[in-house]
Each structure stands twice: as C-alpha cells, then as structure tokens.
Amino acid sequence: MKEINKFLMLVGIFLYVYFVPFGSPRVSNAILEGFFMLQDYVREHTLTCLIPALFIAGAVSVKVSQASVVRYFGVGAKKIVSYGVASVSGTLLAVCSCTILPLFTGIYARGAGLGPAIAFVYSGPAINILAIVLTARVLGSEMGIARAIGAISFSILIGLVMALIFHKEESQRQIEMAKATPTMSLTKGGSPFKTILLFVSLLGVLLFATWAKPINEGTLFALIYQYKWVLTAISLLATIVIAFTTMGKDENLSWMEETWIYAKQIIPLLFIGVLVAGFLFGRPGHEGIIPSKYVESLVGGNSIFSNLFASVVGAFMYFATLTEIPILQGLMGSGMGKGPALALLLSGPALSLPNMLVIRSVIGTKKTVVYVLLVIVMSTIAGIIYGKWA
C-alpha cells in the first residue's frame, strides 16, 4: 500500500507539473500566495506557537506516565472530568488549528481516549478567550455568545460521537496500553510538584508569546500585551532553570528526542497544508486560485447551501489566531448572512487543510473523515438555527 501511495503521489506531481498553465496570471499569483502564506506562518507562528507546543508535547511524553493519561482521559475515565477539561482548554491557549496539533498528538500517543482527544483538538483553537471577546466586540455580543456556546458544546458532542462510533477500536487500543502500563502514577519519576512547575513555565511561554493585542487600552489584557515579551522571557528562563535543576542529563536528552520525533511527524505535513491552503484561498485580502467574489456570492442569506458552503470553506481554509474575525467582518459587509458567518466561525478556526493532514497521520483516514464531516454538519446546523433566530 505504501508503494502504491508513493506511485500515485509521483503520478499526481507529474500531471500537475505537465498540465498546470504556469503562465496564467491567476495560477502564478496563486502559487505565490501559497508561498507567501507559508512565509507568514513560518515568521508569525513557528517560533512563538509551534516550537513551544512541540516542546510541551515532548515533555508530556517524558514526564507524564502513559498510565496517568489513560486514567484521566482514557475510555474508562469519568466523562465529566475528561470531556470537561478538554472542552474548556482553549480558553487558556490562544493557538490556531495547527499549533494545537503537537499537544493533541502528545496526549493521544500517551493513551488519551479518542473522544477527549478530539474534544481537545477542536476546542483548543475554537474558544480561546481573546477570540470570544474580540468576536463579541467586532461582530456583536450575540455572535460572541453563540460562538462560545457552540464551540464548547460541539467539542463535547463531537468527542462523544467519535468515541461511540469507534468504541470497539478504542477499547482495544486502551487494553493494549493498559497492559504496557500497569501502574497508575502521576509522573514517570521525580516530584509531581516540579513536573507541574515545568508545564506551567512551558505553557507560560506559549501563552504569552501568542498574546494578541486587545481592542481596549487600560485592561488586564492590554497590560499583559504590553509586557508579553518580558513575561515570555521570564517563562522561558524558568523553564531552563527547572529543566537543568530537576531533570538529569538522560531525561533532558529524552525530552529533546521526543520533541524531535513530533517535529518530524508534524512540521512537513503542516507546511504542505499551509502551502496548498494559500494556493487555493490566498492570504486575507489576497486572491488564491479560487476567486473570493465567488465565496462572497455563495454565503448570502440563510439557506442550507449557504451555511454548508461556509462550513466547508471554513474547514479547509487556514486561519491564523484571531484572523477569522476581520475576514468575517469583511464578508458580512459584502452580504454574508449571520448564519453562514457563525457556521464559518465554528468550523474554520478548529479545522484547516494542514490540520486535517496531521490528524490523519495520528488517528487514520477513516476517523479523520468522520471528524471533519461531524464538524461541517454540526456547524451547518448551528448556522441555520442561528440565522433564523438572529
């Protein structure tokens, strides 16, 4: 099968290079847009978002026992705990659909159940508190409230449905993991308090480095933004000190090795996905191969089609953190209905083409397809209901 996939990939590349009219202004511009979007991602998100997330995922593998993850997030865990924590995780992590992936990969590899892991990967980029507040201020309080309720409830519901559909496969996976990890300790070794400090400092780096500028001055959000790089530097220094004073040489090397394993698995797929997404849709305010005027003309009103179209487009586009809000503001100014706007808000930030590629490499094609379809269908339904009510 792997050899067939390689052959089909080579054939696809050959046909693309052979037939694509590179001399066409739209095609050449779309190709440039793909590389411009990739450059923006590398410059704006790799060092501040992706790298810290990879180190956190590596630390999970080294410092948190597999048995512990199975106990609190596995199939047999209390659903109110596992889904509750997973569904509100995004309120603390101001990350995009790509940055959440190393964390998702890490907890799933350590034994988290499919349901809680899916709830986490959906909620992470969908409901960070800055995005909810900015949505309410720019697009209206009703839209902000609808987004918050929809994202939290969707993460739980989609996770539960995924766990139900793939119950047999997940149960077998959990049994195999339980056999390999007979003890139920919180960490693999060392003081649990020191391990918690390590994760707090790592999360501090990720949180403060990605802190977005708020609209209003004189608020706590604005104060944190003003000193974000100072707080990031303090968190980074604390991480280094904790690592060298509480972890031995072998443990630190293991941490680096695990981080590198996640990097090799995730980064190539992410970069390919961002490149393709840029080619298809372009950056905000720029044209990809698909003209934006077509998108604008298809998301007016509150029909089933307009909501479905908004959900599908949102699912495949790549939105950097918070950029979905000004994009939607422009689309609504061009006639986009409130229902399709909410549908895009619920599918777009949580999904993207690069996000799908990485998730597929972790949980497989079948589970990924079901997950994407659930997000699209539920976002469409929510958009229709909201559009009739708003």
C-alpha positions as CSV (number, residue, x, y, z in Angstrom):
1,M,0.0,0.0,0.0
2,K,2.8,2.4,0.8
3,E,4.5,1.8,-2.5
4,I,1.1,2.4,-4.3
5,N,0.7,5.7,-2.4
6,K,4.2,6.7,-3.4
7,F,3.5,5.8,-7.0
8,L,0.2,7.8,-7.1
9,M,1.9,10.8,-5.5
10,L,4.6,10.8,-8.2
11,V,1.9,10.5,-10.9
12,G,0.0,13.4,-9.3
13,I,3.1,15.6,-9.2
14,F,3.9,14.7,-12.8
15,L,0.4,15.5,-14.1
16,Y,0.3,18.8,-12.1
17,V,3.6,20.0,-13.5
18,Y,2.7,18.8,-17.0
19,F,-0.7,20.4,-17.3
20,V,-0.8,23.4,-15.0
21,P,-0.7,26.7,-17.0
22,F,2.1,28.4,-15.0
23,G,2.0,31.3,-17.5
24,S,-1.6,32.2,-16.4
25,P,-1.5,35.3,-14.1
26,R,-4.1,33.7,-11.8
27,V,-2.2,30.5,-11.5
28,S,1.2,32.1,-11.0
29,N,-0.3,34.5,-8.4
30,A,-2.0,31.6,-6.5
31,I,1.3,29.8,-6.4
32,L,3.0,32.9,-5.0
33,E,0.1,33.3,-2.5
34,G,0.8,29.7,-1.3
35,F,4.4,30.6,-0.6
36,F,3.5,34.0,0.9
37,M,1.1,32.2,3.3
38,L,3.8,29.7,4.2
39,Q,6.3,32.5,4.8
40,D,3.7,34.3,7.1
41,Y,3.2,31.1,9.0
42,V,6.9,30.5,9.5
43,R,7.5,34.1,10.6
44,E,4.5,34.6,12.7
45,H,3.7,31.2,14.2
46,T,6.6,28.8,14.1
47,L,8.8,30.2,16.8
48,T,6.1,31.6,19.0
49,C,3.5,28.9,18.7
50,L,4.6,25.7,17.0
51,I,8.0,25.2,18.7
52,P,6.7,25.8,22.3
53,A,3.8,23.4,21.5
54,L,6.3,20.8,20.3
55,F,8.4,21.1,23.5
56,I,5.2,20.7,25.6
57,A,4.3,17.6,23.6
58,G,7.8,16.2,24.2
59,A,7.6,16.9,27.9
60,V,4.3,15.1,28.1
61,S,5.9,12.0,26.7
62,V,8.9,12.2,29.1
63,K,7.3,13.5,32.3
64,V,3.7,12.1,32.3
65,S,3.2,8.4,32.6
66,Q,1.1,6.7,30.0
67,A,-1.0,5.1,32.8
68,S,-1.8,8.6,34.1
69,V,-3.2,9.8,30.8
70,V,-5.2,6.6,30.4
71,R,-6.6,7.0,33.9
72,Y,-7.8,10.6,33.5
73,F,-8.5,10.7,29.7
74,G,-8.9,7.1,28.6
75,V,-12.1,5.2,27.8
76,G,-12.7,4.3,31.4
77,A,-12.2,7.8,32.8
78,K,-15.0,9.8,34.2
79,K,-16.5,11.7,31.3
80,I,-17.3,14.8,33.3
81,V,-13.6,15.1,34.1
82,S,-12.1,14.1,30.7
83,Y,-14.5,16.0,28.5
84,G,-14.9,18.9,30.9
85,V,-11.2,19.6,30.9
86,A,-10.8,19.0,27.2
87,S,-13.7,21.2,26.2
88,V,-12.5,24.4,28.0
89,S,-8.8,24.0,27.3
90,G,-9.0,26.6,24.6
91,T,-9.9,29.4,27.0
92,L,-6.2,29.3,28.1
93,L,-4.5,28.5,24.8
94,A,-4.5,31.3,22.2
95,V,-3.5,28.9,19.4
96,C,-4.5,28.1,15.8
97,S,-5.7,24.9,14.3
98,C,-2.1,23.9,13.6
99,T,-0.4,24.8,16.8
100,I,-2.8,22.6,18.8
101,L,-1.6,19.5,16.9
102,P,1.6,18.7,18.8
103,L,-0.4,18.8,22.1
104,F,-3.2,16.6,20.6
105,T,-0.6,14.2,19.2
106,G,1.2,14.0,22.6
107,I,-1.9,13.2,24.7
108,Y,-3.3,10.8,22.2
109,A,0.1,8.9,22.0
110,R,0.2,8.7,25.8
111,G,-3.2,7.0,25.9
112,A,-5.9,9.6,25.9
113,G,-9.2,8.3,24.6
114,L,-10.3,9.3,21.1
115,G,-13.3,11.3,22.4
116,P,-11.4,13.5,24.9
117,A,-8.5,14.0,22.4
118,I,-10.9,15.1,19.7
119,A,-12.7,17.4,22.2
120,F,-9.3,18.9,23.0
121,V,-8.1,19.4,19.4
122,Y,-11.4,21.0,18.4
123,S,-11.8,23.3,21.5
124,G,-8.1,24.4,21.6
125,P,-8.3,26.9,18.7
126,A,-12.0,27.4,18.7
127,I,-12.7,29.0,22.1
128,N,-9.7,30.9,23.4
129,I,-11.0,33.8,25.5
130,L,-9.4,36.5,23.3
131,A,-11.2,35.2,20.2
132,I,-14.5,35.1,22.0
133,V,-14.1,38.7,23.4
134,L,-12.9,40.0,20.0
135,T,-15.8,38.3,18.2
136,A,-18.3,39.9,20.6
137,R,-16.8,43.4,20.2
138,V,-16.4,43.3,16.4
139,L,-19.3,41.1,15.2
140,G,-21.7,41.7,18.1
141,S,-22.3,40.2,21.5
142,E,-24.9,37.7,20.2
143,M,-22.3,36.3,17.8
144,G,-19.7,36.1,20.5
145,I,-22.1,34.2,22.9
146,A,-23.2,31.9,20.1
147,R,-19.6,31.1,19.2
148,A,-18.7,30.3,22.8
149,I,-21.7,28.1,23.4
150,G,-21.4,26.4,20.0
151,A,-17.7,25.7,20.4
152,I,-17.8,24.3,23.9
153,S,-20.9,22.1,23.2
154,F,-19.6,21.0,19.8
155,S,-16.3,19.8,21.3
156,I,-18.1,17.6,23.8
157,L,-20.7,16.3,21.4
158,I,-18.3,15.6,18.6
159,G,-15.9,13.9,21.0
160,L,-18.8,11.7,22.4
161,V,-20.0,10.8,18.9
162,M,-16.5,9.9,17.8
163,A,-16.0,7.7,20.9
164,L,-19.3,6.0,20.3
165,I,-18.6,5.3,16.6
166,F,-15.1,3.9,17.2
167,H,-15.8,2.4,20.6
168,K,-14.5,-1.1,19.7
169,E,-11.3,0.1,18.2
170,E,-10.6,2.5,21.0
171,S,-11.4,-0.1,23.7
172,Q,-8.9,-2.5,22.1
173,R,-6.3,0.3,22.0
174,Q,-6.9,1.2,25.6
175,I,-6.5,-2.5,26.7
176,E,-3.2,-2.8,24.9
177,M,-1.9,0.4,26.6
178,A,-3.1,-0.7,30.0
179,K,-1.1,-3.9,29.6
180,A,2.0,-1.9,28.9
181,T,1.5,0.4,31.8
182,P,0.3,-1.5,34.9
183,T,1.0,1.3,37.5
184,M,-1.0,4.5,37.9
185,S,1.5,7.1,39.0
186,L,1.1,10.7,38.1
187,T,4.5,11.1,36.5
188,K,7.3,8.8,35.4
189,G,9.6,9.9,38.1
190,G,10.7,12.8,40.3
191,S,8.5,15.3,42.2
192,P,5.0,15.8,40.8
193,F,5.2,19.4,42.0
194,K,8.4,20.0,40.0
195,T,6.8,18.5,37.0
196,I,3.8,20.8,37.3
197,L,6.1,23.8,37.5
198,L,7.8,22.7,34.3
199,F,4.5,22.5,32.5
200,V,3.3,25.9,33.9
201,S,6.5,27.5,32.7
202,L,6.2,25.9,29.2
203,L,2.6,27.0,29.0
204,G,3.6,30.4,30.0
205,V,6.0,30.6,27.0
206,L,3.2,29.5,24.7
207,L,0.5,31.7,26.2
208,F,2.5,35.0,26.5
209,A,4.3,34.7,23.2
210,T,1.0,34.3,21.3
211,W,-0.9,37.0,23.3
212,A,-2.8,39.2,20.9
213,K,-3.3,43.0,21.1
214,P,-6.7,43.7,22.6
215,I,-9.1,46.5,21.3
216,N,-9.4,48.4,24.6
217,E,-6.5,50.0,26.4
218,G,-6.3,50.0,30.2
219,T,-7.5,46.5,30.7
220,L,-5.7,43.4,32.1
221,F,-5.4,42.0,28.5
222,A,-3.7,45.2,27.4
223,L,-1.3,45.2,30.3
224,I,-0.3,41.6,29.6
225,Y,0.2,42.5,25.9
226,Q,2.4,45.4,26.9
227,Y,4.8,43.2,28.8
228,K,4.2,40.0,26.8
229,W,7.9,39.6,25.8
230,V,9.1,40.2,29.3
231,L,6.6,37.6,30.6
232,T,7.7,35.2,27.8
233,A,11.4,35.6,28.7
234,I,10.7,35.0,32.3
235,S,8.7,31.8,31.5
236,L,11.5,30.7,29.2
237,L,14.2,31.3,31.8
238,A,12.1,29.5,34.4
239,T,11.7,26.5,32.0
240,I,15.5,26.3,31.5
241,V,16.2,26.6,35.2
242,I,13.6,23.9,36.1
243,A,14.9,21.6,33.4
244,F,18.5,21.8,34.5
245,T,17.9,21.6,38.2
246,T,15.2,19.0,38.4
247,M,15.9,16.7,35.4
248,G,19.0,14.7,34.7
249,K,21.0,14.7,31.5
250,D,19.4,11.5,30.2
251,E,15.9,12.8,30.9
252,N,16.7,16.1,29.1
253,L,18.0,14.2,26.1
254,S,14.9,12.1,26.1
255,W,12.8,15.3,26.1
256,M,14.7,16.6,23.1
257,E,14.4,13.3,21.2
258,E,10.6,13.1,21.8
259,T,10.2,16.7,20.7
260,W,12.2,15.9,17.5
261,I,10.0,12.9,16.8
262,Y,6.9,15.1,16.9
263,A,8.6,17.8,14.8
264,K,9.4,15.2,12.1
265,Q,5.9,13.9,12.1
266,I,4.0,17.2,12.2
267,I,6.1,20.0,10.5
268,P,6.3,18.7,7.0
269,L,2.6,18.0,6.8
270,L,1.8,21.4,8.3
271,F,4.0,23.2,5.8
272,I,2.5,21.3,2.8
273,G,-1.0,22.0,4.1
274,V,-0.4,25.7,4.6
275,L,1.1,26.0,1.1
276,V,-1.9,24.3,-0.5
277,A,-4.4,26.4,1.5
278,G,-2.6,29.5,0.4
279,F,-2.7,28.4,-3.2
280,L,-6.5,27.7,-3.0
281,F,-7.7,30.7,-1.0
282,G,-4.8,33.1,-0.7
283,R,-4.0,35.2,2.3
284,P,-6.6,37.6,3.9
285,G,-7.2,40.4,1.4
286,H,-5.4,38.5,-1.4
287,E,-6.7,36.1,-4.1
288,G,-5.9,32.4,-4.4
289,I,-6.9,30.2,-7.3
290,I,-10.5,30.4,-6.1
291,P,-11.8,34.0,-6.5
292,S,-13.1,35.5,-3.3
293,K,-16.0,37.0,-5.1
294,Y,-17.4,33.5,-5.7
295,V,-17.2,32.8,-2.0
296,E,-18.9,36.1,-1.1
297,S,-21.8,35.5,-3.6
298,L,-22.4,32.0,-2.2
299,V,-22.7,32.8,1.5
300,G,-25.5,35.3,1.5
301,G,-28.9,34.7,3.1
302,N,-29.5,31.7,5.4
303,S,-30.1,28.7,3.1
304,I,-28.9,25.2,3.8
305,F,-26.5,25.6,0.9
306,S,-25.0,28.9,2.1
307,N,-24.4,27.5,5.6
308,L,-23.0,24.3,4.2
309,F,-20.7,26.2,1.8
310,A,-19.5,28.4,4.6
311,S,-18.7,25.4,6.8
312,V,-16.8,23.6,4.0
313,V,-14.8,26.6,3.0
314,G,-14.0,27.4,6.6
315,A,-13.0,23.8,7.3
316,F,-10.4,23.8,4.5
317,M,-9.0,27.4,4.9
318,Y,-6.2,28.2,7.3
319,F,-6.9,30.9,9.8
320,A,-4.1,32.3,12.0
321,T,-5.2,33.0,15.5
322,L,-7.9,35.8,15.5
323,T,-7.7,36.5,11.8
324,E,-11.1,34.9,11.2
325,I,-12.7,37.9,12.8
326,P,-11.6,40.7,10.4
327,I,-12.1,38.3,7.5
328,L,-15.7,37.7,8.6
329,Q,-16.2,41.4,9.2
330,G,-15.3,42.0,5.5
331,L,-17.5,39.1,4.3
332,M,-20.5,40.3,6.3
333,G,-20.0,43.8,4.9
334,S,-20.2,42.2,1.4
335,G,-23.6,40.5,2.2
336,M,-22.7,37.3,4.1
337,G,-25.6,36.1,6.3
338,K,-25.3,35.8,10.1
339,G,-26.0,32.1,9.9
340,P,-23.2,31.3,7.5
341,A,-20.9,33.6,9.5
342,L,-21.4,31.5,12.6
343,A,-21.0,28.3,10.6
344,L,-17.6,29.5,9.4
345,L,-16.6,30.6,12.9
346,L,-17.4,27.1,14.3
347,S,-15.7,25.2,11.5
348,G,-12.9,27.5,10.4
349,P,-10.7,28.1,13.4
350,A,-10.9,24.5,14.6
351,L,-10.1,22.9,11.2
352,S,-7.9,23.6,8.2
353,L,-6.3,21.5,5.5
354,P,-2.9,21.3,7.2
355,N,-4.7,20.4,10.4
356,M,-6.5,17.5,8.7
357,L,-3.3,16.1,7.2
358,V,-1.7,15.9,10.6
359,I,-4.7,14.5,12.3
360,R,-5.0,11.8,9.6
361,S,-1.4,10.8,10.3
362,V,-2.3,10.3,14.0
363,I,-5.7,8.7,14.0
364,G,-6.1,7.4,10.4
365,T,-8.1,8.3,7.4
366,K,-11.5,6.9,8.5
367,K,-11.6,8.7,11.8
368,T,-10.4,11.9,10.3
369,V,-13.1,11.9,7.6
370,V,-15.8,11.2,10.3
371,Y,-14.4,14.0,12.5
372,V,-14.3,16.6,9.6
373,L,-17.8,15.6,8.5
374,L,-19.2,16.0,12.0
375,V,-17.7,19.5,12.3
376,I,-19.1,20.5,8.9
377,V,-22.5,19.1,9.5
378,M,-22.9,20.5,13.1
379,S,-21.6,23.9,12.0
380,T,-24.1,24.0,9.2
381,I,-27.0,23.1,11.5
382,A,-25.9,25.7,14.1
383,G,-25.6,28.3,11.3
384,I,-29.2,27.6,10.0
385,I,-30.6,27.8,13.6
386,Y,-28.8,30.9,14.4
387,G,-29.6,32.6,11.1
388,K,-33.3,32.1,11.7
389,W,-33.1,33.3,15.3
390,A,-30.8,36.3,14.8
